[in-house]
């Protein structure tokens, strides 16, 4: 019996990537996004003071309720007061909460067929901010803060 689309990790990853690209595309200057690269500095930023987000996909569990963790690293270079990292953290937290909902929980669509012109929503994830780290500094001087998002949605098994 094939795995239901709602429980496929690829549909989850595609949907999270689309969510980030959709929210970040409205910012000017743009905020580069990196996926599953750790704290690696984007190649085009190595010589510049800048900011970026690194998104790491963590645990993925399927069942009656599917659950996955996503780590978002808010990173900046030459950020002496950590103000840039703080602004990035605020952008992430703001976009994973929704003040129009009674529980302030953001609903994120789960898509299938993103590689075609017809995007079909097959479910909705709810987001919970599970953890926020203190400000940290990498060996190359990059400052960062980690925000861990716990996503859950109805599954089929």
PyMOL commands that set and color helices and strands:
alter all, ss='L'
color gray80, all
select helices_A, chain A and resi 5-7+9-24+43-45+83-95
alter helices_A, ss='H'
color red, helices_A
select strands_A, chain A and resi 32-35+51-61+65-76+107-112+120-132+136-137+143-154
alter strands_A, ss='S'
color yellow, strands_A
deselect
rebuild
show_as cartoon
